[in-house]
Amino acid sequence: MTQTRRLTGGLIDRQRPLNFEFDGRKYTGFQGDTLASALLANGVQLMGRSFKYHRPRGPFTSGSEEPNAIVELREGARKEPNTRATTIELYDDLIAKSQNRWPSLGFDMMAVNDLFSNFLTAGFYYKTFMWPAAFWEKLYEPIIRRAAGLGSASLEADPDCYDKGFLHCDLLVIGGGPAGLVAALVVGRAGLDVILADEDFLIGGRLNQERFSIDDQAGSEFATSTFEELASLPNVKIMTRTTVIGAFDHGIYGMVERVADHMKVPADGQPRQRL
């Protein structure tokens, strides 16, 4: 399909096209795309349905805060539901499907709920489906969950392996945006041990989207040059695709590193994720 909405410029690599599939239809994107950006470039705006009323929804944000463009990723034992299209790093032969619709995303029968939205208020089912009591578990609840649910998990055994590890540092920097990059650079130059963790696959945060310049460099160029200097320092560890999930007692932080989530299948002996 012709990418009618693809803008010029950007941070994608147009020399590396990638084929992917969404709801059974094949598309082409580029290295550096997310699933959401590749779909938008191909003219696909409808990516999901709202939770209860099944109203049509497309991307609302560009990151992990995305509430609408939530899809199922992969197939079979590796199927992963409830994944944000705005955070899925595009790879070759990626397969994704929309959720929370029947029989299709474009024609969702459950959209009839929208016609009765004035009656389907919050918690209406707890007041409406009370009698007879025996019907709740066997009839009412399955129907409600099917109508208002999200993705479905695979019931097959997970074929991938997962790892855990422990790291120590003088300074943990959470987020590789402008503040995080500068903080890591200052402390790294001072010789202290630094870990810079960012959930994205591209360091820079808002610097990759802004048009202002820093030290006569575009924001993305400043992010790249700072990243290269940090990577050259032996006392700095940069962890992309890594989400900090919690802060605990005694200066302990939990992180999930998505080691191979940007691949169709992890390499032999490679964990899919590391805690």
PyMOL commands that set and color helices and strands:
alter all, ss='L'
color gray80, all
select helices_A, chain A and resi 35-41+76-78+109-116+124-128+133-148+178-189+205-208+219-232+249-251
alter helices_A, ss='H'
color red, helices_A
select strands_A, chain A and resi 13-22+25-31+48-49+56-57+70-73+80-84+94-98+162-163+171-174+194-197+213-214+217-218+236-239+242-248+252-257+273-274
alter strands_A, ss='S'
color yellow, strands_A
deselect
rebuild
show_as cartoon
